[in-house]
Amino acid sequence: MKIAITGGTGFIGKHLARDLASRGHEVVVISRGLYTRGKEISSPEKATFISADINDTAALARAFAGCNAVAHCAGTATEDERQSFQRVHVDGARSVVEAAKQAGVKRLVLVSFLRVRPDIHSAYHTTKWEGEQIVRESGLDYTIIKAGLVYGPGDHLLHNLGNLLKKLPVFATVGLRERTVRLIAVDDLVAIIRAALLEDRLSKQTVAVVGPDEFPISTAARRISKTLGKPFLIVLPFPVFAQRMLAWVSGMMPTPLISDSQVQMLADGISVPLPDSRPLPDDLAPSTHFTEDEIRKGLPA
């Protein structure tokens, strides 16, 4: 099959492209190339790279030509002068849907976030929700994958926390009472996206994706620290408002440690699916545990 991937040089898009190409599929990788992480992940063979803006419907339609399906992985957790939540999540979804129709693509898989919903004071959550609605109402054969926090080579979790804990064995929680997460290995998520692209059983569904284990994010930090050879970690409970202030200051740095949307995610918890999402079939449910071996695979060099 020929499959296009928006956000194809991002964390999830790059892993998906490599997986599909390794299985003999023809892959069209679409990206503006503004932000890349995990350069150690080599570009897949059998992949064509196309530089296109997510809001350029005509360019997307040309890129989608001849494709059997599109994986819409483009998204952002931060805003700056080059991108906004509205432009990427809402206008981008509208452009992808219109381009798919123009190119004659019938199947569209949207990668969204587990706790996305409209009734929350968060531009990230509400714009992702609007993007979901555009896809649901598109008339295309869609699957919406609402995933929790994903980790692996080139991610934000292991990359940022690993670099931070190498320098300072201190971790600040979001909120005085921590919420829980269920971390997902990127290979498990890729397998689900692949099934949605190539098979019919997730058609016209919104599915929730969570990892096999539930624990506070500080537990993840402790495991990362231990894997780094630093078994002693100081965990400090921080109120949400203090974390928001940290996110505001961090936003002025070239590489922010945390964004306001990420603070909201952690304050909200990333373990419980919403009523709009169906559970996955047992054979597709993530099964990779957050062990030292898995952590070591994804830590920055």
Secondary structure, DSSP 4 states (H G I P E B T S, - for coil): -EEEEETTTSHHHHHHHHHHHHTT-EEEEEE--S----TTSPPPTTEEEEE--TT-HHHHHHHHTT-SEEEE----S--BTTB-HIIIIIIHHHHHHHHHHHHT--EEEEEEETT--SSSS-HHHHHHHHHHHHHHTS-SEEEEEEE--EESTT-SHHHHHHHHHHH--EEEEESSS--EE--EEHHHHHHHHHHHHH-STTTTEEEEE--S--EEHHHHHHHHHHHTT----EEEEE-HHHHHHHHHHHTTSSS-S--HHHHHHHHH-BS---TT-BPPPTTTS------HHHHHHHS--
